[in-house]
Amino acid sequence: HYALQLMDHMQKDGIVLTQAMYALVMGTILQSGNWKQAIKLIEDMKTRGIQPTTATYVSAISLCENEGQWHVAWELMQYMHDKDVS
């Protein structure tokens, strides 16, 4: 996904990535309907030490449900419950 590549370049250039930037990228992913990219975005946030927001998780869960990926949506909900994300 182009937006994720752009964020990689931004970070390499020393730009500090924020939750707001990730929220914008999630918006483009939601429009594309690519649930795998939504999961990748959340994993990328965690790797970079940025806590995904509840809205980020809910967006990914909704996209997974819309794309018939119920097991992935369930795993995200379980993760949120286990990590007390609210």
C-alpha positions in Angstrom: 0.0 0.0 0.0 1.4 3.3 -1.1 0.5 5.1 2.2 2.5 2.6 4.3 5.5 3.1 2.0 5.2 6.8 2.3 5.3 6.5 6.1 8.4 4.3 5.9 10.1 7.1 3.9 8.9 9.8 6.3 10.3 7.9 9.3 13.6 7.4 7.5 13.7 11.1 6.9 13.4 11.7 10.6 9.7 12.6 10.7 8.0 11.4 13.9 4.9 9.4 13.1 1.8 10.0 15.1 -1.5 8.3 15.8 -3.2 11.0 13.7 -1.0 10.0 10.7 -1.9 6.4 11.2 -5.5 7.3 11.4 -5.3 9.0 8.0 -3.6 5.9 6.5 -6.3 3.7 8.0 -8.9 5.8 6.3 -7.3 5.1 2.9 -7.1 1.4 3.7 -10.7 1.4 4.6 -11.6 2.9 1.3 -9.6 0.3 -0.5 -11.2 -2.6 1.4 -7.9 -4.3 2.0 -8.2 -6.0 5.4 -4.7 -7.4 5.3 -3.3 -3.9 5.0 -5.4 -2.8 8.0 -3.8 -5.6 10.1 -0.4 -4.7 8.8 -1.0 -1.1 9.8 -1.8 -2.1 13.4 1.2 -4.4 13.5 3.4 -1.5 12.1 2.1 0.8 14.8 3.0 -1.7 17.6 6.4 -2.3 16.1 7.1 1.5 16.1 5.9 1.9 19.7 2.7 3.7 18.8 -0.4 2.3 20.6 -3.3 1.8 18.2 -6.4 3.7 19.3 -9.7 2.0 19.9 -10.9 3.7 16.7 -8.1 2.1 14.8 -9.0 -1.4 16.1 -12.7 -0.8 15.4 -12.0 0.3 11.9 -9.9 -2.8 11.2 -12.5 -5.1 12.9 -15.3 -3.5 10.8 -13.3 -3.9 7.6 -12.5 -7.6 8.4 -16.2 -8.2 9.0 -17.2 -6.5 5.8 -14.7 -8.7 3.9 -15.9 -11.9 5.5 -12.8 -12.3 7.7 -14.7 -13.1 10.9 -11.9 -15.1 12.5 -9.5 -12.1 12.1 -12.1 -9.7 13.5 -12.6 -12.0 16.4 -8.8 -12.2 17.1 -8.6 -8.4 17.1 -11.5 -8.2 19.6 -9.9 -10.8 21.8 -6.6 -8.9 21.7 -8.4 -5.7 22.6 -10.1 -7.5 25.5 -6.9 -9.2 26.7 -4.8 -6.0 26.6 -7.7 -3.9 28.0 -7.8 -1.6 25.0 -10.7 0.8 25.4 
